[in-house]
Amino acid sequence: MSEPKERTGGSRYLYEPFEYARADTVKANERVQDERWRGLEYRLGQIELMLERLEKRVWLTIFGVTAAVLSETIIGLLGGAGL
């Protein structure tokens, strides 16, 4: 690369290669995207935990309703046989 010119005033873009600013912008964008990705993974993990809890509750409800229906059926059969 060529040696940077001596600054005598004016805009810094006259003396510094513009690619450096672009490279810094790309690196900053990559860091922002990495942080967004980590945030997204965290939120997805939280959603996954909530779905697992919901699934447990649904299964407990299904088993509870099934047990209630079966117990009512058995009580009905035993009560009808005794009369």
C-alpha positions as CSV (number, residue, x, y, z in Angstrom):
1,M,0.0,0.0,0.0
2,S,1.1,3.5,-0.5
3,E,2.1,5.7,2.5
4,P,-0.6,7.9,3.8
5,K,-0.3,11.6,2.8
6,E,0.6,14.1,5.4
7,R,-2.5,15.9,6.7
8,T,-2.6,19.6,6.0
9,G,-6.3,20.1,6.6
10,G,-9.6,19.3,4.9
11,S,-11.6,16.2,5.0
12,R,-10.1,13.0,6.4
13,Y,-11.5,11.1,3.4
14,L,-9.0,12.8,1.2
15,Y,-6.2,11.2,3.1
16,E,-7.5,7.9,4.4
17,P,-8.6,5.1,2.1
18,F,-12.3,4.7,2.0
19,E,-12.1,0.9,2.2
20,Y,-11.2,1.2,5.9
21,A,-14.5,2.9,6.8
22,R,-16.3,0.2,4.8
23,A,-14.5,-2.6,6.5
24,D,-15.3,-1.1,9.9
25,T,-19.0,-0.9,8.9
26,V,-19.0,-4.5,7.8
27,K,-17.5,-5.6,11.1
28,A,-20.0,-3.5,13.0
29,N,-22.8,-5.0,11.1
30,E,-21.5,-8.5,11.7
31,R,-21.4,-7.8,15.5
32,V,-24.9,-6.4,15.4
33,Q,-26.1,-9.5,13.5
34,D,-24.3,-11.8,16.0
35,E,-26.0,-10.0,18.9
36,R,-29.4,-10.3,17.2
37,W,-28.9,-14.0,16.6
38,R,-28.0,-14.6,20.3
39,G,-31.1,-12.7,21.3
40,L,-33.2,-14.7,18.9
41,E,-31.8,-18.0,20.2
42,Y,-32.5,-16.9,23.8
43,R,-36.1,-16.0,22.9
44,L,-36.6,-19.3,21.0
45,G,-35.3,-21.2,24.0
46,Q,-37.8,-19.4,26.3
47,I,-40.6,-20.2,23.9
48,E,-39.5,-23.9,23.8
49,L,-39.6,-24.1,27.6
50,M,-43.1,-22.6,27.7
51,L,-44.3,-25.1,25.1
52,E,-42.9,-28.0,27.1
53,R,-44.8,-26.7,30.2
54,L,-48.0,-26.3,28.2
55,E,-47.6,-29.8,26.8
56,K,-47.3,-31.2,30.3
57,R,-50.4,-29.3,31.4
58,V,-52.4,-30.6,28.4
59,W,-51.4,-34.2,29.0
60,L,-52.4,-33.9,32.7
61,T,-55.7,-32.4,31.7
62,I,-56.3,-35.3,29.2
63,F,-55.4,-37.9,31.8
64,G,-57.6,-36.2,34.4
65,V,-60.6,-36.1,32.2
66,T,-60.1,-39.7,31.1
67,A,-59.8,-40.8,34.8
68,A,-63.0,-38.9,35.7
69,V,-64.9,-40.5,32.8
70,L,-63.7,-44.0,33.6
71,S,-64.5,-43.6,37.3
72,E,-68.0,-42.4,36.4
73,T,-68.4,-45.4,34.1
74,I,-67.2,-47.9,36.7
75,I,-69.4,-46.4,39.4
76,G,-72.4,-46.6,37.0
77,L,-71.7,-50.2,36.1
78,L,-71.2,-51.2,39.8
79,G,-74.2,-49.2,41.0
80,G,-76.5,-50.7,38.3
81,A,-75.4,-54.3,39.0
82,G,-76.3,-54.0,42.8
83,L,-80.0,-53.0,42.1
